[in-house]
Amino acid sequence: MAFLDTNQTALKICGITLNKDAEKLISMGVDAMGINFWPQSKRYLSPDAATSILKNSSGQITRVGVFVNAEASLPRQLLSDGLIDIAQFHGDESPQYCATFADAGLPFIKAIGVNNQDSLRNISDYRADAILLDTPAPGLYGGTGEVFDWTHAQDFIKQHPEIPVLLAGGITPENARQAIEQVHPAALDIASGAELSPGIKDFDKVAALLRSITDSSNS
């Protein structure tokens, strides 16, 4: 899928809760959007509540379902029903859990909290279509708005150029260009850095993020 092209940086806006916000992201040309199916998230949507957003946006933007230690049946069902295009496992899912999706040919991203270089060992065990590197947040599973040491992501991408990497954790319009030019990720993954409040998007920030990507690609 285009938003996981390692030759360019795409934009994924996560934590969509409103149909009108999804429509606006599509009109602005954002590559992907995430809907959070973890009940403890401030940006949680139930599958029933998300259905209209997912159906209305089909074929217009890559739809990512975000899950934290979910029963495998939920992401499997949403993928099989064509309501999401790719699953994102943002919890403590094991390689064995992920293997059931890899074996079935169901696409998924595995999120990893990066404490140090050791955090990035044995990544291939997950057999993921892409890896998301985020700030560690035990019990919160992302959404802290804090940046980790990007040199770890930079080194990982240099060592594994074939693996699409999404960069998350504290990315804002102010540091997005630096993130792109230092790390060269396949995508920036942004929630709080593009919001007015949890689940409500700030489209001035989204526009600034898109400009950062354009400026970086033209420089």
Helices and strands as residue ranges (DSSP letters): G 2-4, E 10-14, H 19-28, E 32-36, H 47-56, E 62-67, H 73-80, E 86-89, H 95-103, E 108-113, G 117-120, G 123-126, E 130-134, H 150-159, E 165-167, H 176-183, E 187-190, G 192-194, E 195-197, E 200-201, H 203-218
